[in-house]
Amino acid sequence: MSQLSIQGVSRTFTSEKGKSTQALLPVDFDVKENDFVTILGPSGCGKSTMLRIVAGLDHPTSGRVLLDGRPVEGPGADRGMVFQSYTLFPWLTIEQNIRFGLRERGMPESQQKERAQYFIAKVGLRGFEQHFPKQLSGGMQQRTAIARALANDPQMLLMDEPFGALDNQTRVLMQELLLGIWESERKTVMFVTHDIDEAIFMANRVAVFSARPGRIKSEIAVNLPHPRHYTIKTSPEFMDLKARLTEEIRAESMAAEAH
């Protein structure tokens, strides 16, 4: 059975002047437990809109989203969200940021501390617990955001271009870090990106979005072995997938330009 089921979900935005813009054509898509699915497509195609609907931060115009058979009607602790902007509380230390959700849930302080320490070590932030976000680089702030999402023990991680603002070297390191965590923690992940290499390297399945109004036009299985090392990006299998996806995205980008 699918952990997440997106059934006929569409989204139309209406401006104050009554003008309608369809961001998302009806989408049907299932995600199984422990899947790592990347959502790939040109900018502005509705990828983030779909992720926000799954997160419960936006509502579909038609259709519904089921998580473990129950309708998604708003945000919940069963889904952890990581955005491109780090969304950390600047007045809290790194450890306090990671513990924030645990404290809100009323978890005893000793358990909060133990859980925070586990994920601080997981994301390589030991020694920075008492620093404030502004004292850290972008990559370290994003590590904090990932640790905070994981500490709440969600069933599913929803990630919207989480490494988009990072420099290339840091981005590659963060991809490996997240993949290593996924391989050990076995969370279900939906990961939005417009970077083809990232989409292939991270996923066991890539869903390709069309130009706006968005729909999932194809799905490609990524049967590369785990654990994955960045050197796999030069393998013939990886290059074949990249050529195929590049052609798909190029066609969609050209279609978007034509509109």
N, C-alpha and C positions, 0 to 999 in steps of 0.2 A: 504493500500500500504506500502511496505517496505521502510524504510528510507535509508537503505544501502543494495545494492545488489551486491554480489560477484559472478561473472558468469564465470565459467570455468577457473579460475585463476591458472596458474602454474608458477613455477620459476626454471630455470636451470642456474647455474653459470658455466662460462667457465674460466679456469685458463689461465695464460699467455702461457702455453705450449699446450693449446688447449684441456685439459682434462675437460670433462663435468661432473657436479655433479647436480643431480636433487634434489632440496631442497623441492619442493612442487609439488605434483601431482595435476591435475585439481580439484579445489575446487569450489563448488556451495553452497552459504550460504546467507541467508537473515537476516537482523536485523531490527526489527520494532522500531518505535519511543518509547522512554522511556524504552526500554529493558536494562537490565543489564546482558550481556552475558560474561561468563568467558570461556576462551580458555585454556583447560587443556591438558597436554601431557608431555611425557618424554623430558629431555633436548635434544636440537639439532634436534627437530622434524619438525621445520619449522613454529612454532607458531609466533615467532617474525618477520620472513620474511613476513608472511601474514599481520601482523599488519603494518609493514613498507610500504607495497604496498597500504593498505587502507589509510595510512597517506600521501601517495604521495611521500615518501622518496625513494622508489624503484619502478621499473616498472615490470609488469608481463611479462614472456616470451610468454604466450598466455592468452587469456581471457581479461575481463575488470571489473572495479569496478564502480558502479553508486551510487552517493549520491543524493537523491531526484531527481532521473531520469537523472542526469547529469554526464558525465564521469569524473572520478578523473584523472587528468593529472599531478598533482604536489601538494605540500603542500598548505593549505589554512586556513583562519581564522575560517572556519566552523568545523575544527577538532583541538582539543587541545590534545597535546601529553605529557605524563608523563612517564619518563624512570626510571630505577632502580637507575642510577646515577642522582644526583639532577639537573645537568645542570643549576645551578644558576650562575649569573655573580658575581665573588668574589669581584669586586670593587664597586658594588652597594649595598645599604642597602636593607633590607627585603622589605620595602615599595617600593623602586625604582625598585627592581626586579619584584614585582607584577604589577607595573604601566608600565613596559617597553613596552609591546604590545599596551597598550592604547595610550601611548605617540607616538609610531610609526604610529598609525592610525590617529593621529591628534586630539584626543579627548581633549576638553578644560580641563585645569589643575584642576579646581574645581570638575569636574565630575570624572576625574582620581582619585583624592584624596578620594572622596566619595565612589567610587566603590572599591578602594583598601581597605579602612577602613571596608567596609561591609564584604569582604572576609577574611580580617585579623581576624575579630571577629569570623567569621564562622569556621575558622580552629584553633581557640584558640591561636592566636599569639599576642593578644593585649599587649602592653608594650614592644614588641620586634621590633617595626617598624624601629627603627634607628640602630639596630644591623646589623653587616655584617655576611654573611653566615658562615665564619670560627668560629664565636663566638657561633654558635648554634650546638646542637646535630643533629645526622642523622635524627631522627624523625621530629625535628623542621624544618630542611632544606626541608624534603619531604612535610611537611605541606605547606611551602612556594611555592614549585613547583606546588602543587595542587591548591593553591589559585591563582597563576599566570595563570594557565590554565583556571580556572573558570572565572577569571576577564575578560578574552577576550570574554566571552559569546559564546563559540562554540556550535554547535548543538550536537556534539558528543565528548566524551572523549575517547582517546585511551591510554591504560595504559599497559606498558610492565614491568611486575614483579616489580611494584613500591615499594613494601615493602620487596623485597628480601634481601636487605642488612641490614635490621633492626633486633634488638634482638626480641625474641619472645613476650615479654610483650608489647613492643612498637608496634610491628606488629599487635597485637590484638586490641590495642587502635586505631590504624590508620584504621583498617578494619571497626570498629564501626563508626569512624568519617566520613569516606568516604560514608558509607551506609546511615548515617544520612543526609549527604549533598544530596545524590542522592534522598532520599525520599522527601526532601523539594524542591530541584531545578528541579528534574525530567529531567535530562539530559539522553541521550542515552550513554551507556558505553560498550566498549569492553575491557576486562581485561585479560591479559595473565598471567598465573601462572602455576607452577608445583606442587603447594601445594593443596592437595585434600580438606582439611578442608576449606581453603580460597575460593576455587572454589565454594563450596556448599554454604557457609555462605553468600557470596557476591551476588550470582546470582539469577535470575529467570529462567536462562537456562544455562546449561553447554554443551559446544561443546568439545568432546574428540578427540584429534589428535592421529593419528597412529604414529609409529616410522618412521624415515626418510626413503624414501621421504614421507613427511607428506600429509595426507588428513584427512578430518573430517570423522571419522568412526562411530560416534554415537552422538546423542543429547539427553540430559536428562533434563526434566522440573523439576524445584525446586519450589514446591508449599508450601513453608513455609511462615507463616504469617509475615506481617510488622506491626509496627517496630520490627526489630530483635534485640535480646539481645544475648550476647555471650553464655548464659546458654542453648540456643537452640541446641548447639553443643552436648549436652548429651541426647537429645530427641530420642526416637525410630525412628522417621521419618528420622532424620539427620543420625543416625547410619546406617539405611538401605541404604540410598543414598551413604554413605561413603563406605560401603561394596561392593556395586555394582561398584562404580568408582575405588576402589582399585583393584578389579579384572581386570577391563578393562586396567588400567594403568600398572599393573603388567605384563599382557600378552604382552603389547606393549614394555615395558622395556626389557623383555626377548627376544622378536623378534629383538630389537635393538642390544642386546648383541650377538645374533647369527650371525649377519652380519659381 
